[in-house]
Amino acid sequence: MAHSFSRPRKSVTLTLLMAGLVVYSLAPLWWLLVSSTKTQEALADSFGLWPAGPFALFDNIAAVLTYQDGVFVRWFGNTVVYVVAGAGGATLLATLGGYGLAKYRFRGRSAVFATVIGAVAVPGAALAVPTFLMFSELGLTNTMWSVILPTLVSPFGLYLMWVFATEAIPTELLEAARVDGAGEWRTFFTISLRLLAPGIVTVALFAIVATWNNYFLPLIMLSDRNLFPLAIGLASWNADATGVGATPVFHLVITGAVLTILPIVAAFLLLQRYWQSGLSAGGVKG
């Protein structure tokens, strides 16, 4: 008996809905890109979603990089330091902790699990003020450490690596390596680390994005303009461009925002396949 397979039904309503969501999501990015090509005067006199006036993108970029003695470059460097030290350290600690919790049995493991789940449920903003008071007592406010150290703690990254390591690394494989005489560190670096690679990339990507866009923590921790990350620096420019006695630098704020998002877009495009496989592997049981 021949089996007939019906073709998937097409829903016009669903198609229109998804098209609307795509337009809604891309419209702010399109406005940002178009506005970065305009002069300060053209921003006020032209339609926001369409190019107008002289093409000023490269002039705007040059102005951003040289404005206020090139402080944007310093902010960019600060952000890279926060990402490398903070997000990199958070990924390392989440990998080691998640692997250990997934593959080792010890007393108090259930309590650790409950603590991690509880920490994931607590919003970061709720911990900002206590963190500030603690760092103030230690004399670490207005230093890079006040941004890096809190970033090292990533309960969600730890939980994600825990789930991923549980499913991605067969316990039998680790037992075989131990029988062959491999120590725990050698087993981790030669066997487990390769299997954990998609999960590590996934956690790293989340940590990088969170640290790159971190706003509230540096806002309350830092007062020295030379220590600002990009998010706080651009916010200070935006404050200068609005209100009484505003400085006409709104075109620099927009162009700086474009330069700020480019590294994150590049990271997503380069790591997309690892990110997708990392998300699915932790949720599908083999």
C-alpha positions as CSV (number, residue, x, y, z in Angstrom):
1,M,0.0,0.0,0.0
2,A,1.5,3.3,-1.1
3,H,1.8,5.9,1.6
4,S,0.9,9.5,0.6
5,F,2.8,12.3,2.4
6,S,1.0,15.6,2.5
7,R,3.0,18.7,2.1
8,P,3.3,21.1,5.0
9,R,0.4,23.5,5.1
10,K,1.3,27.1,4.7
11,S,-0.3,29.6,7.1
12,V,-0.6,33.1,5.7
13,T,-1.4,34.5,9.1
14,L,1.7,32.9,10.6
15,T,3.9,34.1,7.7
16,L,2.6,37.7,8.1
17,L,3.1,37.5,11.9
18,M,6.7,36.3,11.5
19,A,7.4,39.0,8.9
20,G,6.1,41.6,11.2
21,L,8.3,40.4,14.0
22,V,11.3,40.5,11.8
23,V,10.6,44.0,10.7
24,Y,9.9,45.0,14.3
25,S,13.3,43.5,15.4
26,L,15.3,45.0,12.6
27,A,13.8,48.4,12.4
28,P,15.9,49.9,15.3
29,L,19.1,48.4,13.9
30,W,18.2,49.9,10.4
31,W,17.5,53.3,12.0
32,L,20.9,53.1,13.8
33,L,22.8,52.2,10.7
34,V,21.1,54.9,8.6
35,S,21.5,57.5,11.3
36,S,25.2,56.8,11.6
37,T,25.7,58.0,8.0
38,K,24.2,61.4,8.7
39,T,25.6,64.7,10.0
40,Q,24.3,66.3,13.2
41,E,22.2,68.7,11.1
42,A,20.7,65.9,8.9
43,L,19.6,63.9,11.9
44,A,17.3,66.7,12.9
45,D,16.0,67.6,9.4
46,S,15.5,64.2,7.7
47,F,13.3,61.1,8.0
48,G,15.0,58.7,10.4
49,L,14.6,55.5,8.4
50,W,16.0,56.8,5.2
51,P,19.4,58.2,4.2
52,A,19.7,61.9,3.6
53,G,22.2,64.6,3.2
54,P,25.9,64.0,2.6
55,F,27.3,60.6,3.4
56,A,29.1,61.2,6.7
57,L,29.8,57.7,8.1
58,F,33.6,57.8,7.8
59,D,33.7,61.4,9.1
60,N,31.6,60.4,12.1
61,I,33.8,57.4,12.8
62,A,36.9,59.6,12.7
63,A,35.2,62.1,15.0
64,V,34.2,59.3,17.5
65,L,37.7,58.0,17.6
66,T,39.2,61.5,18.2
67,Y,36.6,63.2,20.3
68,Q,37.7,64.2,23.8
69,D,41.3,63.0,23.1
70,G,40.2,59.6,21.9
71,V,38.4,58.6,25.1
72,F,36.2,56.2,23.0
73,V,39.3,54.1,22.3
74,R,40.1,53.9,26.0
75,W,36.5,52.9,26.7
76,F,36.7,50.2,24.1
77,G,40.0,48.9,25.6
78,N,38.4,48.9,29.1
79,T,35.4,46.9,27.8
80,V,37.8,44.3,26.2
81,V,39.6,44.0,29.6
82,Y,36.3,43.5,31.4
83,V,35.2,40.8,28.8
84,V,38.5,38.9,28.7
85,A,39.0,38.9,32.5
86,G,35.4,38.8,33.6
87,A,33.6,36.8,30.9
88,G,36.7,34.6,30.4
89,G,37.0,33.9,34.1
90,A,33.3,33.2,34.4
91,T,33.5,30.7,31.6
92,L,36.4,28.9,33.2
93,L,34.8,28.7,36.6
94,A,31.5,27.6,35.2
95,T,33.2,24.9,33.1
96,L,35.2,23.5,36.1
97,G,32.3,23.8,38.5
98,G,29.7,22.4,36.1
99,Y,32.0,19.4,35.2
100,G,32.7,18.7,38.8
101,L,29.1,18.8,39.9
102,A,28.0,16.6,37.0
103,K,30.6,13.9,37.3
104,Y,31.6,13.7,40.9
105,R,29.4,12.6,43.9
106,F,30.1,14.3,47.2
107,R,28.2,15.2,50.4
108,G,26.2,18.4,50.1
109,R,25.8,18.1,46.3
110,S,22.0,18.6,46.6
111,A,22.5,21.7,48.7
112,V,24.9,23.1,46.0
113,F,22.3,22.4,43.3
114,A,19.6,24.2,45.3
115,T,21.9,27.2,45.8
116,V,22.8,27.4,42.1
117,I,19.1,27.3,41.1
118,G,18.3,29.9,43.7
119,A,21.1,32.1,42.5
120,V,19.8,31.9,38.9
121,A,16.4,33.1,40.0
122,V,17.8,36.2,41.7
123,P,18.1,39.2,39.4
124,G,21.5,40.8,39.2
125,A,20.0,44.3,39.9
126,A,18.9,43.0,43.4
127,L,22.5,42.3,44.3
128,A,24.0,45.5,42.9
129,V,23.6,47.6,46.0
130,P,24.8,45.0,48.5
131,T,27.8,44.3,46.2
132,F,28.6,48.0,46.1
133,L,28.5,48.3,49.9
134,M,30.8,45.3,50.2
135,F,33.3,46.6,47.7
136,S,33.1,50.0,49.3
137,E,34.2,48.5,52.6
138,L,37.0,46.7,50.8
139,G,38.1,49.9,49.1
140,L,37.7,48.4,45.7
141,T,35.1,50.8,44.2
142,N,36.1,52.9,41.3
143,T,38.6,50.2,40.2
144,M,38.5,47.7,37.4
145,W,38.3,44.9,40.0
146,S,34.8,46.2,41.1
147,V,33.5,45.3,37.7
148,I,35.6,42.1,37.0
149,L,35.1,40.3,40.3
150,P,31.3,40.3,40.4
151,T,31.3,39.2,36.7
152,L,33.2,36.1,37.6
153,V,30.2,34.6,39.2
154,S,27.7,33.2,36.7
155,P,25.1,30.9,38.2
156,F,23.3,30.5,34.9
157,G,26.6,29.5,33.2
158,L,27.4,27.0,36.0
159,Y,23.9,25.5,35.7
160,L,24.2,25.3,31.9
161,M,27.6,23.6,32.0
162,W,26.3,21.2,34.7
163,V,23.4,20.1,32.5
164,F,25.6,19.9,29.4
165,A,28.4,17.9,31.1
166,T,25.8,15.5,32.5
167,E,24.6,14.6,29.0
168,A,27.7,15.2,26.8
169,I,30.3,13.1,28.7
170,P,29.5,9.4,29.2
171,T,30.5,8.2,32.7
172,E,31.7,4.9,31.1
173,L,34.3,6.9,29.1
174,L,35.7,8.5,32.2
175,E,35.9,5.1,34.0
176,A,37.7,3.6,31.0
177,A,40.3,6.4,31.1
178,R,40.8,5.9,34.9
179,V,41.3,2.1,34.4
180,D,43.9,2.9,31.8
181,G,45.8,4.9,34.4
182,A,44.9,8.5,33.4
183,G,44.6,11.0,36.2
184,E,41.7,13.3,36.8
185,W,43.4,16.3,35.2
186,R,44.6,14.4,32.2
187,T,41.1,12.9,31.7
188,F,39.6,16.3,31.9
189,F,42.0,18.0,29.4
190,T,42.4,15.2,26.9
191,I,38.8,13.8,26.9
192,S,36.2,15.9,28.7
193,L,37.4,19.3,27.4
194,R,36.8,18.3,23.8
195,L,33.3,17.0,24.5
196,L,32.5,20.1,26.4
197,A,33.6,22.5,23.7
198,P,30.1,23.3,22.4
199,G,28.9,24.0,25.9
200,I,32.0,26.1,26.7
201,V,31.4,28.3,23.6
202,T,27.7,28.7,24.5
203,V,28.5,29.8,28.1
204,A,31.3,32.1,26.8
205,L,29.0,33.7,24.3
206,F,26.4,34.4,26.9
207,A,29.0,35.8,29.3
208,I,30.6,38.0,26.6
209,V,27.3,39.5,25.6
210,A,26.3,40.1,29.3
211,T,29.7,41.7,30.1
212,W,29.9,43.8,26.9
213,N,26.5,45.2,27.5
214,N,26.8,45.5,31.3
215,Y,25.5,48.9,32.4
216,F,24.1,49.0,35.9
217,L,27.1,47.5,37.7
218,P,29.7,49.8,36.2
219,L,27.3,52.7,36.7
220,I,27.3,52.4,40.5
221,M,30.9,51.1,40.8
222,L,32.8,53.6,38.7
223,S,33.2,57.4,38.8
224,D,36.5,57.7,37.0
225,R,35.7,58.5,33.3
226,N,38.8,56.7,32.2
227,L,37.6,53.4,33.6
228,F,34.2,53.5,31.9
229,P,33.2,50.7,29.6
230,L,31.5,51.6,26.3
231,A,28.0,51.4,27.6
232,I,28.6,53.9,30.4
233,G,30.8,56.1,28.1
234,L,28.1,56.4,25.4
235,A,25.5,57.1,28.0
236,S,27.6,60.0,29.3
237,W,27.9,61.4,25.7
238,N,24.1,61.0,25.3
239,A,23.6,63.0,28.6
240,D,25.9,65.7,27.2
241,A,23.8,65.8,24.0
242,T,20.5,66.4,25.7
243,G,19.1,69.0,28.1
244,V,20.0,72.6,28.7
245,G,23.4,73.6,27.2
246,A,23.6,70.4,25.2
247,T,26.7,69.6,23.2
248,P,25.9,68.7,19.5
249,V,27.3,65.2,19.7
250,F,24.3,63.0,19.1
251,H,25.7,61.9,15.8
252,L,28.7,60.6,17.7
253,V,26.6,58.8,20.2
254,I,24.8,56.9,17.3
255,T,28.0,56.2,15.4
256,G,29.7,55.0,18.6
257,A,26.7,52.7,19.3
258,V,27.2,51.1,15.8
259,L,30.9,50.6,16.5
260,T,30.0,49.1,19.9
261,I,27.6,46.4,18.5
262,L,29.8,45.3,15.7
263,P,32.1,43.0,17.8
264,I,29.0,41.3,19.3
265,V,27.4,40.8,15.9
266,A,30.7,39.3,14.7
267,A,30.9,37.0,17.7
268,F,27.4,35.7,17.1
269,L,28.1,35.1,13.4
270,L,31.4,33.3,14.1
271,L,30.1,31.2,17.0
272,Q,26.6,30.6,15.8
273,R,27.0,26.9,14.9
274,Y,28.7,26.2,18.3
275,W,26.0,28.1,20.1
276,Q,23.1,26.2,18.5
277,S,24.7,22.8,19.1
278,G,25.6,23.8,22.7
279,L,22.0,24.7,23.4
280,S,20.5,21.5,21.9
281,A,23.0,19.0,23.2
282,G,22.3,19.9,26.8
283,G,18.5,19.3,26.3
284,V,18.5,16.1,24.3
285,K,19.4,13.0,26.1
286,G,21.4,10.5,24.1
